[in-house]
């Protein structure tokens, strides 16, 4: 039987198995397999943190030890003790001071085994454990380095007749501070390898080991265990160190161990920790079993709950979804069949009530609002439309031309254009340059009426010249400036108009140098019709574009009045609000 002919319950169970159960099992297996990696990463993070602490301690030991050798270069007692001029009294005094300093270092730093000072004048001072052995290799290297610090590998010295002591030493040639190229002696500071071994222990690192090694693959100290490492493990350590860069932690893995290494600052030493992967996997046994049983239990419970809710509720929810899909497709006649009074049944009742309300809003209120806004806009525009017949003016203009009154003819032509524009009430939207052309005609006529006293300037940024705006928004503002702003002033009146883009808005500033307008009067004028035509303009803009657009008093203008008009930037016909239908309607 093909899938499309299965009953809904079998389709549901099949889809649940395919989309829920199997993914859950796969995710569970993935989590199960990834747990090892998670534990390995956590072990690496913990080991890195511990190695950081050990590295800081080792760096502190290196710095303190090198500071002791550096002190011997700059201290006058050390120089006096090792200089070839033998003033026995001065040498004795210097020896006493040096012994006091070295005793303090030995007592405060338990990792120092001994300190040996040898002057080129034959004087020698030894403090600490009595050890002997061949250290000529490190002496020769120190002489070759001419004053630089030389750190040794681990080597054994005799302590008494039988006992052997392992040390790491710092050897340094002491040059005369006043004649830097003149060696006057040598200092050797021996560190107890056993004390350093205790320092690099990681108690939490079971079945693993920690090593202090050099960049040349020389194993210095082995911590956590004394077992001899196999050659394969030593090779892993070498590869890890060879991959290392300054102050960078890298990790490598082989079949049994995770190897983490870190360079010790201010030295060519490396700390290497090896974590046993088998031990990590053994510690995961209980966790893995718990995850496995939890996934099985959750899967069974999920299946049982889904089956139960399918029969009790899901089928009803599916019916509701189908109903809402029809509503989404604007079918508001659909109704939900309510069979119970529980939450799902009440939801069905609410959906029925919602569809009835939406139908009423669409059929009555919404359409009525559209018509009402269209009527309001027509009324507002008609309030400022002059009703003069431009045909009569056309006849007078031609008669003036015949009588050779050219200027009078031109003035009549301008006012005829103004009347023609006003009488074209069906055209709501015009381009900005058309509105500005209309405004220039109006200003020219006013300039002639006022006897050339009126001065005006119009600036339009090129990128807004062809945008659309509502007709006759700017002319009433200019008329207000002439009628109310210049009524009582003695100086020559001036009007400035500036059109520009600000973000996604078209801004037009109308500024005059008249007597000015107080903010309270302005705010009252845009709310009530006070004879300034501001309310009509504000209502036209806000009815079309909503709150946030309209007129604003420019309070930064100290002399005169500045009013800013803000409307959206309408670059294309398609940007014009649909309330007006097609352009010009």
LODRENZA-13973 format. One line per field, with one value per residue (C-alpha): residue in three letters; z, x, y. Coordinates in steps of 0.25 Angstrom, whole numbers, padded with zeros to 4 digits. Last residue first. Example, Ala and Ser with C-alpha at 12.3 -4.5 7.8 and 13.67 -1.06 7.14 Angstrom:
resn: [SER, ALA];
c3: [0029, 0031];
c1: [0055, 0049];
c2: [-0004, -0018];
***
This chain:
resn: [UNK, UNK, UNK, UNK, UNK, UNK, UNK, UNK, UNK, UNK, UNK, UNK, UNK, UNK, UNK, UNK, UNK, UNK, UNK, UNK, UNK, UNK, UNK, UNK, UNK, UNK, UNK, UNK, UNK, UNK, UNK, UNK, UNK, UNK, UNK, UNK, UNK, UNK, UNK, UNK, UNK, UNK, UNK, UNK, UNK, UNK, UNK, UNK, UNK, UNK, UNK, UNK, UNK, UNK, UNK, UNK, UNK, UNK, UNK, UNK, UNK, UNK, UNK, UNK, UNK, UNK, UNK, UNK, UNK, UNK, UNK, UNK, UNK, UNK, UNK, UNK, UNK, UNK, UNK, UNK, UNK, UNK, UNK, UNK, UNK, UNK, UNK, UNK, UNK, UNK, UNK, UNK, UNK, UNK, UNK, UNK, UNK, UNK, UNK, UNK, UNK, UNK, UNK, UNK, UNK, UNK, UNK, UNK, UNK, UNK, UNK, UNK, UNK, UNK, UNK, UNK, UNK, UNK, UNK, UNK, UNK, UNK, UNK, UNK, UNK, UNK, UNK, UNK, UNK, UNK, UNK, UNK, UNK, UNK, UNK, UNK, UNK, UNK, UNK, UNK, UNK, UNK, UNK, UNK, UNK, UNK, UNK, UNK, UNK, UNK, UNK, UNK, UNK, UNK, UNK, UNK, UNK, UNK, UNK, UNK, UNK, UNK, UNK, UNK, UNK, UNK, UNK, UNK, UNK, UNK, UNK, UNK, UNK, UNK, UNK, UNK, UNK, UNK, UNK, UNK, UNK, UNK, UNK, UNK, UNK, UNK, UNK, UNK, UNK, UNK, UNK, UNK, UNK, UNK, UNK, UNK, UNK, UNK, UNK, UNK, UNK, UNK, UNK, UNK, UNK, UNK, UNK, UNK, UNK, UNK, UNK, UNK, UNK, UNK, UNK, UNK, UNK, UNK, UNK, UNK, UNK, UNK, UNK, UNK, UNK, UNK, UNK, UNK, UNK, UNK, UNK, UNK, UNK, UNK, UNK, UNK, UNK, UNK, UNK, UNK, UNK, UNK, UNK, UNK, UNK, UNK, UNK, UNK, UNK, UNK, UNK, UNK, UNK, UNK, UNK, UNK, UNK, UNK, UNK, UNK, UNK, UNK, UNK, UNK, UNK, UNK, UNK, UNK, UNK, UNK, UNK, UNK, UNK, UNK, UNK, UNK, UNK, UNK, UNK, UNK, UNK, UNK, UNK, UNK, UNK, UNK, UNK, UNK, UNK, UNK, UNK, UNK, UNK, UNK, UNK, UNK, UNK, UNK, UNK, UNK, UNK, UNK, UNK, UNK, UNK, UNK, UNK, UNK, UNK, UNK, UNK, UNK, UNK, UNK, UNK, UNK, UNK, UNK, UNK, UNK, UNK, UNK, UNK, UNK, UNK, UNK, UNK, UNK, UNK, UNK, UNK, UNK, UNK, UNK, UNK, UNK, UNK, UNK, UNK, UNK, UNK, UNK, UNK, UNK, UNK, UNK, UNK, UNK, UNK, UNK, UNK, UNK, UNK, UNK, UNK, UNK, UNK, UNK, UNK, UNK, UNK, UNK, UNK, UNK, UNK, UNK, UNK, UNK, UNK, UNK, UNK, UNK, UNK, UNK, UNK, UNK, UNK, UNK, UNK, UNK, UNK, UNK, UNK, UNK, UNK, UNK, UNK, UNK, UNK, UNK, UNK, UNK, UNK, UNK, UNK, UNK, UNK, UNK, UNK, UNK, UNK, UNK, UNK, UNK, UNK, UNK, UNK, UNK, UNK, UNK, UNK, UNK, UNK, UNK, UNK, UNK, UNK, UNK, UNK, UNK, UNK, UNK, UNK, UNK, UNK, UNK, UNK, UNK, UNK, UNK, UNK, UNK, UNK, UNK, UNK, UNK, UNK, UNK, UNK, UNK, UNK, UNK, UNK, UNK, UNK, UNK, UNK, UNK, UNK, UNK, UNK, UNK, UNK, UNK, UNK, UNK, UNK, UNK, UNK, UNK, UNK, UNK, UNK, UNK, UNK, UNK, UNK, UNK, UNK, UNK, UNK, UNK, UNK, UNK, UNK, UNK, UNK, UNK, UNK, UNK, UNK, UNK, UNK, UNK, UNK, UNK, UNK, UNK, UNK, UNK, UNK, UNK, UNK, UNK, UNK, UNK, UNK, UNK, UNK, UNK, UNK, UNK, UNK, UNK, UNK, UNK, UNK, UNK, UNK, UNK, UNK, UNK, UNK, UNK, UNK, UNK, UNK, UNK, UNK, UNK, UNK, UNK, UNK, UNK, UNK, UNK, UNK, UNK, UNK, UNK, UNK, UNK, UNK, UNK, UNK, UNK, UNK, UNK, UNK, UNK, UNK, UNK, UNK, UNK, UNK, UNK, UNK, UNK, UNK, UNK, UNK, UNK, UNK, UNK, UNK, UNK, UNK, UNK, UNK, UNK, UNK, UNK, UNK, UNK, UNK, UNK, UNK, UNK, UNK, UNK, UNK, UNK, UNK, UNK, UNK, UNK, UNK, UNK, UNK, UNK, UNK, UNK, UNK, UNK, UNK];
c3: [-0032, -0038, -0037, -0035, -0022, -0012, 0001, -0006, -0001, -0012, -0012, -0025, -0032, -0029, -0021, -0009, 0002, 0014, 0019, 0028, 0027, 0036, 0040, 0043, 0048, 0050, 0057, 0067, 0058, 0066, 0070, 0057, 0059, 0053, 0043, 0038, 0040, 0052, 0054, 0041, 0026, 0020, 0031, 0038, 0025, 0022, 0037, 0038, 0025, 0030, 0044, 0039, 0031, 0039, 0042, 0056, 0052, 0064, 0067, 0057, 0062, 0077, 0075, 0067, 0078, 0089, 0081, 0080, 0065, 0059, 0055, 0041, 0036, 0029, 0028, 0021, 0023, 0014, 0018, 0010, 0018, 0017, 0023, 0022, 0008, 0004, 0001, 0006, 0005, 0010, 0011, 0013, 0017, 0016, 0030, 0036, 0042, 0045, 0035, 0031, 0039, 0038, 0023, 0016, 0026, 0026, 0010, 0010, 0019, 0011, -0002, 0004, 0004, -0009, -0015, -0007, -0010, -0021, -0023, -0036, -0030, -0018, -0022, -0028, -0014, -0015, -0011, -0012, -0009, -0006, -0005, -0003, -0005, -0020, -0019, -0010, -0021, -0030, -0020, -0017, -0031, -0032, -0019, -0025, -0038, -0030, -0022, -0034, -0039, -0026, -0026, -0040, -0036, -0024, -0033, -0031, -0024, -0021, -0035, -0035, -0030, -0043, -0039, -0031, -0042, -0052, -0042, -0040, -0055, -0058, -0047, -0055, -0068, -0062, -0057, -0071, -0078, -0069, -0072, -0087, -0087, -0103, -0104, -0112, -0100, -0090, -0098, -0098, -0083, -0081, -0089, -0080, -0068, -0072, -0074, -0060, -0053, -0039, -0028, -0019, -0013, 0002, 0008, -0004, 0001, 0015, 0009, -0001, 0010, 0020, 0009, 0006, 0020, 0022, 0010, 0016, 0029, 0024, 0016, 0029, 0038, 0030, 0021, 0026, 0041, 0041, 0034, 0044, 0056, 0051, 0048, 0063, 0069, 0062, 0066, 0080, 0080, 0075, 0085, 0096, 0090, 0091, 0105, 0109, 0106, 0096, 0081, 0075, 0059, 0055, 0045, 0031, 0026, 0027, 0016, 0015, 0011, 0026, 0030, 0022, 0029, 0042, 0040, 0036, 0048, 0057, 0050, 0054, 0068, 0069, 0064, 0073, 0086, 0091, 0081, 0077, 0092, 0096, 0084, 0087, 0102, 0100, 0089, 0097, 0110, 0101, 0095, 0109, 0115, 0104, 0104, 0119, 0119, 0109, 0117, 0130, 0123, 0117, 0131, 0138, 0128, 0127, 0137, 0129, 0117, 0124, 0129, 0115, 0110, 0120, 0121, 0118, 0123, 0116, 0122, 0113, 0116, 0107, 0117, 0120, 0120, 0121, 0108, 0110, 0106, 0106, 0102, 0101, 0103, 0098, 0083, 0080, 0083, 0081, 0088, 0086, 0096, 0091, 0099, 0089, 0079, 0081, 0070, 0073, 0088, 0084, 0074, 0085, 0095, 0085, 0083, 0098, 0098, 0086, 0093, 0105, 0118, 0130, 0142, 0153, 0153, 0156, 0151, 0142, 0142, 0131, 0118, 0107, 0094, 0090, 0093, 0108, 0116, 0129, 0130, 0136, 0136, 0135, 0141, 0150, 0148, 0160, 0168, 0157, 0162, 0156, 0169, 0175, 0163, 0165, 0180, 0175, 0165, 0175, 0169, 0168, 0167, 0160, 0160, 0152, 0154, 0150, 0135, 0128, 0116, 0125, 0131, 0142, 0145, 0144, 0138, 0146, 0137, 0139, 0143, 0147, 0151, 0151, 0162, 0165, 0178, 0179, 0192, 0193, 0199, 0203, 0194, 0180, 0168, 0158, 0145, 0141, 0129, 0131, 0130, 0125, 0127, 0119, 0124, 0113, 0107, 0104, 0119, 0122, 0113, 0118, 0133, 0129, 0123, 0135, 0145, 0149, 0163, 0177, 0187, 0201, 0202, 0204, 0203, 0195, 0194, 0186, 0185, 0174, 0168, 0157, 0167, 0169, 0176, 0178, 0183, 0188, 0187, 0184, 0184, 0199, 0195, 0208, 0216, 0204, 0199, 0213, 0215, 0201, 0206, 0220, 0213, 0203, 0215, 0222, 0209, 0206, 0220, 0218, 0204, 0209, 0220, 0211, 0200, 0189, 0176, 0166, 0168, 0173, 0187, 0183, 0172, 0181, 0192, 0181, 0177, 0162, 0156, 0169, 0168, 0154, 0159, 0170, 0160, 0151, 0162, 0165, 0151, 0149, 0161, 0157, 0143, 0150, 0159, 0147, 0139, 0150, 0150, 0135, 0135, 0144, 0135, 0123, 0130, 0134, 0119, 0114, 0123, 0119, 0104, 0107, 0115, 0103, 0093, 0101, 0102, 0087, 0085, 0094, 0090, 0075, 0080, 0087, 0074, 0066, 0075, 0076, 0061, 0060, 0070, 0065, 0050, 0045, 0056, 0058, 0043, 0043, 0055, 0049, 0035, 0043, 0050, 0038, 0030, 0019, 0005, 0002, 0007, -0004, 0000];
c1: [-0025, -0012, -0004, -0012, -0020, -0020, -0019, -0009, 0002, 0012, 0024, 0020, 0020, 0035, 0045, 0035, 0044, 0035, 0030, 0037, 0033, 0042, 0037, 0047, 0042, 0050, 0063, 0068, 0065, 0070, 0055, 0052, 0037, 0033, 0022, 0018, 0023, 0025, 0010, 0004, 0007, -0006, -0014, -0001, 0002, -0012, -0014, -0001, -0004, -0018, -0014, -0003, -0013, -0009, -0023, -0024, -0029, -0026, -0016, -0005, -0007, -0007, 0007, 0012, 0006, 0013, 0026, 0026, 0026, 0036, 0036, 0041, 0054, 0048, 0051, 0044, 0052, 0048, 0052, 0050, 0051, 0059, 0072, 0071, 0069, 0069, 0060, 0064, 0055, 0059, 0050, 0055, 0048, 0055, 0056, 0044, 0036, 0021, 0014, 0026, 0023, 0008, 0004, 0018, 0023, 0009, 0008, 0022, 0016, 0003, 0011, 0019, 0009, 0002, 0002, 0007, 0021, 0028, 0043, 0049, 0058, 0062, 0076, 0080, 0079, 0069, 0072, 0062, 0065, 0056, 0056, 0044, 0046, 0044, 0031, 0023, 0013, 0025, 0031, 0018, 0016, 0030, 0028, 0015, 0022, 0034, 0025, 0018, 0032, 0036, 0023, 0027, 0042, 0037, 0029, 0014, 0003, -0011, -0017, -0032, -0032, -0027, -0033, -0021, -0011, -0019, -0020, -0005, -0003, -0013, -0005, 0008, 0001, -0005, 0009, 0015, 0004, 0006, 0021, 0018, 0008, 0009, -0006, -0007, 0000, -0009, -0021, -0014, -0013, -0027, -0032, -0024, -0029, -0043, -0039, -0033, -0046, -0044, -0047, -0035, -0032, -0028, -0041, -0042, -0029, -0035, -0049, -0042, -0033, -0045, -0053, -0042, -0040, -0055, -0055, -0044, -0050, -0063, -0056, -0049, -0062, -0072, -0068, -0054, -0057, -0069, -0062, -0051, -0061, -0067, -0054, -0050, -0062, -0061, -0046, -0050, -0060, -0049, -0040, -0051, -0052, -0037, -0036, -0048, -0063, -0064, -0069, -0067, -0067, -0059, -0065, -0061, -0067, -0054, -0047, -0035, -0025, -0020, -0034, -0034, -0020, -0027, -0038, -0027, -0020, -0032, -0035, -0021, -0023, -0035, -0027, -0015, -0024, -0029, -0024, -0011, -0009, -0008, 0000, 0010, 0011, 0014, 0024, 0031, 0032, 0038, 0049, 0051, 0054, 0063, 0071, 0072, 0077, 0088, 0092, 0093, 0102, 0111, 0113, 0115, 0126, 0133, 0144, 0149, 0150, 0159, 0168, 0170, 0173, 0185, 0189, 0204, 0209, 0221, 0227, 0238, 0251, 0258, 0257, 0251, 0237, 0235, 0229, 0216, 0213, 0201, 0201, 0189, 0192, 0189, 0188, 0195, 0191, 0197, 0194, 0199, 0201, 0207, 0217, 0228, 0225, 0224, 0224, 0238, 0233, 0221, 0230, 0240, 0230, 0223, 0237, 0239, 0226, 0230, 0244, 0236, 0237, 0244, 0235, 0238, 0224, 0217, 0230, 0241, 0252, 0262, 0259, 0268, 0260, 0268, 0257, 0259, 0251, 0243, 0233, 0220, 0214, 0200, 0193, 0186, 0188, 0181, 0194, 0201, 0216, 0225, 0229, 0233, 0242, 0248, 0252, 0258, 0266, 0273, 0277, 0292, 0297, 0311, 0318, 0330, 0342, 0348, 0345, 0349, 0339, 0330, 0341, 0334, 0325, 0336, 0331, 0325, 0324, 0312, 0308, 0293, 0292, 0283, 0285, 0285, 0291, 0299, 0302, 0314, 0326, 0320, 0311, 0315, 0310, 0300, 0295, 0282, 0284, 0292, 0287, 0297, 0295, 0302, 0315, 0326, 0317, 0330, 0334, 0320, 0321, 0335, 0330, 0318, 0326, 0336, 0326, 0332, 0328, 0327, 0316, 0316, 0302, 0302, 0312, 0325, 0335, 0347, 0359, 0369, 0370, 0361, 0350, 0341, 0328, 0320, 0305, 0299, 0286, 0276, 0262, 0260, 0260, 0259, 0270, 0280, 0278, 0280, 0293, 0297, 0295, 0302, 0314, 0315, 0316, 0327, 0335, 0335, 0340, 0351, 0354, 0356, 0365, 0373, 0375, 0378, 0377, 0372, 0358, 0349, 0345, 0344, 0335, 0326, 0326, 0323, 0310, 0307, 0312, 0308, 0294, 0292, 0296, 0285, 0275, 0278, 0273, 0261, 0257, 0259, 0251, 0240, 0239, 0238, 0226, 0219, 0221, 0216, 0203, 0202, 0204, 0192, 0183, 0188, 0185, 0171, 0168, 0174, 0166, 0153, 0157, 0159, 0146, 0138, 0145, 0141, 0127, 0126, 0122, 0110, 0106, 0106, 0099, 0088, 0087, 0085, 0074, 0067, 0068, 0061, 0050, 0046, 0046, 0045, 0038, 0029, 0026, 0023, 0014, 0007, 0005, 0000, -0010, -0015, -0018, -0009, -0013, -0002, 0009, 0006, 0000];
c2: [0245, 0251, 0239, 0226, 0222, 0234, 0225, 0216, 0225, 0230, 0221, 0214, 0228, 0228, 0236, 0239, 0244, 0244, 0257, 0268, 0283, 0292, 0306, 0317, 0330, 0344, 0346, 0335, 0323, 0311, 0309, 0303, 0301, 0288, 0284, 0270, 0256, 0248, 0244, 0238, 0240, 0244, 0249, 0255, 0263, 0268, 0271, 0279, 0287, 0291, 0294, 0304, 0312, 0324, 0328, 0322, 0309, 0300, 0290, 0295, 0309, 0305, 0299, 0312, 0321, 0314, 0314, 0329, 0334, 0344, 0358, 0356, 0351, 0339, 0324, 0313, 0300, 0288, 0274, 0261, 0248, 0235, 0240, 0255, 0260, 0275, 0287, 0301, 0313, 0327, 0339, 0353, 0366, 0379, 0386, 0394, 0382, 0383, 0374, 0366, 0353, 0353, 0354, 0352, 0341, 0334, 0335, 0327, 0317, 0316, 0314, 0302, 0291, 0294, 0281, 0268, 0264, 0255, 0255, 0261, 0271, 0263, 0259, 0273, 0280, 0291, 0305, 0317, 0331, 0343, 0358, 0366, 0381, 0381, 0390, 0381, 0376, 0373, 0364, 0358, 0354, 0349, 0341, 0334, 0331, 0325, 0316, 0310, 0307, 0301, 0292, 0287, 0285, 0277, 0268, 0268, 0260, 0264, 0266, 0266, 0280, 0287, 0300, 0304, 0301, 0309, 0320, 0321, 0320, 0331, 0339, 0337, 0341, 0353, 0358, 0355, 0363, 0375, 0374, 0374, 0385, 0386, 0389, 0376, 0369, 0375, 0369, 0356, 0356, 0361, 0349, 0339, 0346, 0343, 0328, 0328, 0328, 0330, 0320, 0320, 0306, 0307, 0301, 0292, 0285, 0282, 0278, 0268, 0262, 0261, 0254, 0244, 0241, 0238, 0229, 0221, 0221, 0215, 0204, 0200, 0201, 0194, 0182, 0180, 0183, 0175, 0163, 0164, 0164, 0151, 0144, 0148, 0142, 0129, 0129, 0132, 0120, 0111, 0115, 0112, 0098, 0096, 0101, 0092, 0094, 0083, 0080, 0094, 0093, 0105, 0115, 0119, 0132, 0140, 0134, 0143, 0133, 0134, 0131, 0118, 0115, 0118, 0107, 0097, 0100, 0098, 0084, 0080, 0085, 0076, 0064, 0067, 0067, 0054, 0044, 0050, 0054, 0040, 0035, 0047, 0043, 0029, 0032, 0042, 0033, 0022, 0032, 0038, 0024, 0020, 0033, 0033, 0018, 0022, 0034, 0027, 0016, 0026, 0033, 0020, 0016, 0029, 0027, 0015, 0024, 0034, 0023, 0018, 0032, 0033, 0048, 0051, 0065, 0072, 0085, 0091, 0097, 0107, 0118, 0131, 0126, 0111, 0105, 0097, 0083, 0074, 0060, 0051, 0037, 0023, 0022, 0035, 0050, 0064, 0077, 0091, 0102, 0115, 0124, 0122, 0111, 0097, 0086, 0081, 0080, 0071, 0062, 0060, 0056, 0046, 0040, 0038, 0031, 0022, 0019, 0014, 0021, 0016, 0017, 0027, 0033, 0047, 0055, 0053, 0063, 0067, 0059, 0065, 0067, 0078, 0088, 0084, 0075, 0075, 0064, 0060, 0046, 0039, 0028, 0037, 0052, 0058, 0059, 0067, 0067, 0078, 0084, 0071, 0069, 0082, 0079, 0066, 0073, 0082, 0094, 0098, 0112, 0114, 0128, 0131, 0141, 0155, 0155, 0168, 0172, 0180, 0189, 0196, 0185, 0175, 0162, 0150, 0138, 0130, 0116, 0112, 0097, 0086, 0076, 0061, 0056, 0043, 0036, 0027, 0035, 0048, 0055, 0052, 0060, 0055, 0063, 0069, 0078, 0091, 0106, 0116, 0131, 0140, 0147, 0142, 0131, 0123, 0124, 0119, 0107, 0104, 0104, 0095, 0084, 0086, 0081, 0068, 0065, 0069, 0072, 0078, 0084, 0099, 0111, 0111, 0123, 0123, 0133, 0130, 0145, 0140, 0138, 0126, 0126, 0114, 0113, 0100, 0092, 0103, 0098, 0102, 0116, 0125, 0118, 0117, 0131, 0136, 0128, 0134, 0149, 0146, 0139, 0151, 0161, 0152, 0150, 0165, 0168, 0158, 0163, 0177, 0173, 0164, 0175, 0166, 0174, 0162, 0166, 0154, 0158, 0173, 0171, 0162, 0173, 0184, 0177, 0179, 0166, 0157, 0163, 0157, 0143, 0144, 0150, 0138, 0129, 0138, 0138, 0123, 0120, 0130, 0124, 0110, 0115, 0121, 0109, 0100, 0109, 0109, 0094, 0092, 0100, 0093, 0080, 0084, 0089, 0076, 0067, 0075, 0073, 0058, 0057, 0064, 0055, 0043, 0048, 0050, 0035, 0035, 0049, 0044, 0031, 0040, 0049, 0037, 0031, 0044, 0046, 0032, 0035, 0049, 0051, 0036, 0030, 0041, 0041, 0027, 0028, 0040, 0033, 0021, 0029, 0036, 0024, 0020, 0022, 0033, 0024, 0013, 0000];
***
